[in-house]
Amino acid sequence: MIFLTEWWWIGPAAAGAGTLGWVGVRRTRQRALPAGATSTGDRAARAWASRPLGKAAARRLELDAAQLDLQIARNAVTRGRADVKVADAEVVRAQAERAASRVSADAVTAARARLVDAQRDLRAAAAEVRARRAGVKAAKAMLPAIRSGSAPLPVVHVLAQHDAILARWMAYETDPGLAIDFPAMSDSRSPLLAEFLRAHERAQWLRPASAQTRLEPAEFLAYRDAVRRTSHAFDRAERAARHSGGQPSVEGNDAWSRVASDLAETAQRALARSMDSMGRAAADKWTERAAKRTQKKSPDAGPRAPQESPIWPPPARDRPSPPAS
């Protein structure tokens, strides 16, 4: 009885805490549906993800993604400045320890090299910010055309770019002429083609189901950048294949290339020897004929054998004697 009198509040408190916890979890799930729509697996999450994207949001998706990209670039600049300060402090510390003979000169050199790298990364991040600002301006300039319908929606535009890359790649896979002329474009052992295939796999994984799929700016930004990397990788592979004349630059074909080269050189040497022999034979024949013609035309070619003239009339003894008168 005393126990119940002193601990009566535990039951109501536990019940209230459970109720508040359930309400909080439910509200948290409702708030987390947009952000976790692709990973929760809940029917509500799938319904949210399949809900068509609003017209206003679809038109502004490129601009929102560009602004998000600019913010990411600015954060990179902030981190770069912090890295430069840390690297500068390390140089000062290394110099002080070097003065106290605690470290060698290599430690100071390494600290200075890290400072140079940090400064270079900061300059690259600052240039990236300028490029992202230009991207925001371009997105703002395209917004009136998208609203009027004279330009496609951002998702439709990126999907068309992705489809164009796939069509160019499938031409090398399905056209026998292109497959024969450029075998490197259908050989996965080629390093450049392997890079394209990896980028394509990433872009295909991020590709939305349709142009009406609801995308957040971060998701659209990731898909757009993946498509751009895929396009650049395909351009590099195609340029290398066409520049090399369609010859595959993979290790598996090196042996056959050497054999073919040796056979071609052997055939060329045999042809050269045959032509040389034929030339010498023709020259000897020509020299012999020229000598014969010269011998016939020259008056001092040598004494000629005497020719016998025919005997006529026949000797007298062979004639019949005339009759005596």
Buried (B, 14 or more C-beta within 10 A) or exposed (E): EEEEEEEEEEEEEEEEEEEEEEEEEEEEBEEBBEEBBEEBEBEEBEEBBEEEBEEEEBBBBBBBBBBBBBEBBBEBBEEBBEBBEEBBEBBEBBBEBBEEEEBEEEBBEBBBEBBEEBBEBBEEBBEBBEEBBEBBEEBEEBBEEBEEEEBBBBBBBBBEBBEEBBEBBEEBEEEEEBBEBBBBBBBEEBEBBBBBBEBBEBBEEBBBEEBBBBBBBBBBBBBBBBBBBBBEBBBBBBEBBEEEEBEBBBEEBEEEEEEEEEEEEEEEEEEEEEEEEEEEEEEEEEEEEEEEEEEEEEEEEEEEEEEEEEEEEEEEEEEEEEEEE
